[in-house]
């Protein structure tokens, strides 16, 4: 059986790993000259985003046969709104290293592949490859292929502006900021590499490349952030919905299939599940859509969450961040199996109720 994978990113490598388990030797077409991230940053995978799964990496190992060692544990979530700060200390999840190093998330997956051919510096054409291979898996990380087929529906468009910074950091703390003054429909976060190094990222919706520079400077000034910047990056950020996710002999996985979380913007969990699901559909005949039913439901719920978020004001943000610190609310959000749609419904009702009381 001949299988081509377009893209050697996280979901593509997960797919190749599972194909190898079934005796298939796939060919990966990777447009870069290496496997790994061209920009250095740290992402997170936290339990609140993937209920009822509380430990994503244990789930990966048990159900997807993927063994990933994290950069570290997320034990403290710090939320900043314009006038409020709340900390929630618990075991929330993991930090993942995204670099070109061998110990990065992608580097670890690459080291586990034994029979996969990788063709570097080649931009795979999915239309052409669909005639040359039995199956093609599009894991390019982009919406281009799905858009070309008319199966892409955009949910979020914006820009990412980020940097690697040096300073003094808590290596177990994920810090998030929400403020309409400099984020519009977005957020900013800091994720540590170590006690002295971190990635600082701003995601702003409905802005262009020039505008995001303005919001970045406004963010740094408003929050009085004075870390030493050692690397900077800027890129487009799009999240959307792809249907169908299989067209004839071509599967779409990862960010090419809308795996990016339309609220928090991370896609490791969805990308891993999609990659393995495509491999199992190819090799074992398992229904691809059925395997992804919960993933797509969750992303739809997260989109509704984002709609509520986008309609909030800075006063609403203050109320939500204040509510997060309340004992009962904290238990509901971070220590119960409640799903994200319930959380979104709760937050929207909380904001509306308090808005009426404040009038």
N, C-alpha and C positions, 0 to 999 in steps of 0.2 A: 504493500500500500504506500502510495506517494502522497506526502502531506507537506505543504509549504506554509510557513508562518511568516507573516509580514510584520516585522518588529521584534526586537530582542529586549523589550521592556519587561516589567514584572509579570503581566498576564501572559505574554508570549512565552516566557521562560517556564511559567507554571504549566502551560499547555504542553510544552515540549517535555517537561519532566513526567507528566502523566502519560503522554504518548509512549515514551520509552518504557514505562512500566508494562505497557501492553505489547511491547516488542516492535513498535514502529520507530523508524529512524527519520525524524523530520528534518527539513532544511529551513533554517531561519534566514530571512533576508533582512539585514540590518543596515540602515542608511548611514549610521555613524561608523567610525573605524574601530569602535570598542563597545563593550557591554558595560553599561553604567550610566550615571547621570552626568550631563555636561555642566550642570550647576550643582554646587554643594549645598545641601540643605537637610533638615531633619523633619520628618513627618511623624504623626502619631496615629495609633489605632486604639481607640478607647471604647469601653464596653457600652456606654450610653448610646452609641451610634449603631450597635449591632445586636440589640436584644432580640431573642432571648439568649444569644451567645454572650457570655460574660468574659471569657478568655479566648480571644481570637487566635492567638498563636497555638494554644492547645487544640483548638478546633481545627486549625490548618493541619497539624500533625496527625490527629486522630481520623479526620474525615477526608482530607485532601492529600495525605502522605507528603506534606511539605514541612520541612523542618527549618525554621528561621530563628536565628538568635538575635534578639533585639539589642539596640544600643543601650537601653536602660528602661527602667520602670517609670510610669507616670504616677506619682503619689500625691501630687498637689495640683489642683486646677484653680487658677487665679483669674477671676473675671473682673474686668474694669469697664464701667460705663462712665459717662461724663462726671458724675458726682458720687459714685458708689464703687466699693471694692469688696468682693467676697472671695474667701478661700474655702475650698472643699478638700480636706485631706483624707485620702483613702487610697486603695490600689485601683486605679482607673484603667490602666492598660499599659501600652508600651510606646517607646520612642523607636523609630526606625531610621537607620542611617542611609541617606541617599547621596552617594558619591560614585566615583569611578574606582574606588578601592576594592580590594578582594574581599574585605569583611563587610562591605555594604550589603544591603538587602539583595540587590541583583547579583552582586559578586558571589554571594553564598549560593544562590540558585544555580548560577553558571557552573560553579565547582562540582555540583551534584549531577550535571549532565555528562553522559558517557558516550552516547551514540548519535548526537545531534550535530549536523553540519551547519556552520554559521558562515554565511557569505557577507563579509563586511563591505561597507561603502557601496551598497547596492540598494536602490530604491525599488522595492518590489511593486510591480503593476498587477493588481489583483485580477483585473479582467484577463490579461494575458496568461497569468499563472493558473487561472481557473480552467484553462484548456490544456495545460501541461501537467497538472497534478490531479489526483483523485479528489483531494480536498484542499481548500485554502482557508487559512485562519487569519483574519485581519486583526492585527494587534499593534497597529501603527501608532496608537496614542492620539490620533487626530480624528476629526469628524469628516474629513474630506471625502473618504470613500463612501461613507453612508450618505453624505449629502449628494454625491454624484449619482447614487441610485435612487434618490428621493425618499430615503427612509429615515432621515434625520429631522428631529423637531427640537429646536433650540429652547432651552429653559433659562440659561444664564449666560450673559456675555460681559466680560470685563477684562481687567488687566491685573497682573501680579507684579508687584514691585518688591524686591527683597534684597537682603544683604547677609553676609556672614560677618558677625561682629565679635569683638573681644571685650571682655568685661568680667564682672563677678556674678556668677549665676548659680541658682539652685539646680543641680543636674536632674532633679526629679520633679521639677515644676514646669507646667505648661501655662503660659500667661496669654490671655486673650483680651483684646480691646474692642469695644463697639461704641461708635460715636458718629452720628450723622454729619458732623462738621467736616470730617476728613475722610470718611469711609463711604458715604452715600449708602448704597445697598451692599455692604460688605463688612469686613472685619479685619483685624490684624492679630498676629500671634507671634510668640517667641518660643522656640523649642531648642533646648541645649544640646550641644555636642559633648560638653564637659563643663567643669566649673569655670573655665575661662573662655569658652567659645560657644557661640549659639547662632542659630539662623533667625532672622527677624523678617517677617513677611507681612505685606499689606495686600489685601484683595479688595478691589473696588469695582463695583458693578456699573455698567453703562458709562464708562469713561474710555477715552482713547489713549494712545501711547504718550502723548504730550501732557494730557491732563493728569495722568497718574503720577507724574513727577511732582506736580504741584501738591497733590494730596499726600504724597510721601513726605515732603518737606513740612507740610502742615501737621502731619502726624507726629513727626519727630519733635517739632517745636511745641505742640500742644501738650504732649506727654513728657516733655523735658528729657528726652532720650539722648544721651551723650556718649553712647558706646563708640569704640573705635571701629570704623568700617574697614574691612580688609578685602572684601569681594562684594560686587553688586550684580544684580540681574533683573531683567524685566522681560515678561512674556505674556502672551495672550492667554486668557482663561475662559474656556467655554464648557458648559455642562448642558446635557440634553437627553433626549429619549430616542432610542433606535427601535424601530419595529417594521418588519420582522428582523430578528437578529440572525436569521439564516436565510440566505437567498441561493437556492439550488445547492451547489457544492461548496458555498462560501459561508463561513461563520464569522461573526463579529464578536470580539471580546474586549475587555478592558475599556480604556477611555474611548476607543473607537466604537464601542457599543453603548456608551453612556454610563460607564461605571463610576465616573466622577460623582461624588456626593454633591447634589445641588444645593446643600446648605453649608456643610463644613469644608467641602472641596477635596477630601481625601478619597482614594479609590482602591486601597490595597485589598480590603476584604472582598469587595465586589469583583475586582480584577482576578483574584486568586480563584474564586468560585467559578467565574466565567471560563477561565482558562482550563480548569479541570473538567468542567461540564462539557466544553466543546470536544476535548479529547475523549471523554467517555461516550459522547454521542457518535463520534467517528469510529471508535474501536468496538464499542459494546452495544451500539444501537439505541442508547438511552435518549429519550426525548429531550432536546435542548431547552425548549421553552419551559417544560415542566420542571426541569432542574433549577431554573432561574426564577421561578414564580415568586418566591419570597424576596429575592433580591430586587426584582422590579417593583414589587409592592412597597418595599421599604423606601426605594428611591422616589416613588410617587408620593409617599407620606412626607418625605423630607422636602419635596418640592412645595407641599402645602405649608410645611413649617416655614420655609423661606418666604412664602407669600405673606404670612403673618408678620415675620421679621421685617420685611421690606416696608410694611405699612406702619411700623412703630416709629415713634418720635424719641428724642433723647430722654424725655421724661418717662416714657414707657420703658426704655432701657434701664433707667435707674430703678424703676419699680421691679423689673424682672430680676436684676442683679441683687437687689435687696431681698427679694423673695427666695432666691436660691440659698441664701444663708439661713433661712428659718429651719429649725430642726425637722418638722414634718415634711416640708417641701424637699429638703436635702435628702431625706430618706426615700421619698418617692422618686426623685430624679436619679439618684446615684446608687441606691442599694435595694432596688426592687426590680422585678422583671417587666415593669411597665414599658410598652413600646413607644417609639418616637411620635406616633400620631397622637397618642394619649397625652404625651408631654406637650405637643404643640397645641392641642385643644385646651389643656390646662392653662398654658401661658397666655393664649389669646383671651380666654375668659377672665383671667386675672387682670390683664391689661385693660380690657373693656370695663370691667367692674370698677376698678380703681380710677379709671378715667371719668366715669360718671360721678363717682364720689367726690372727685376733685373739682367738678364744675360748680 
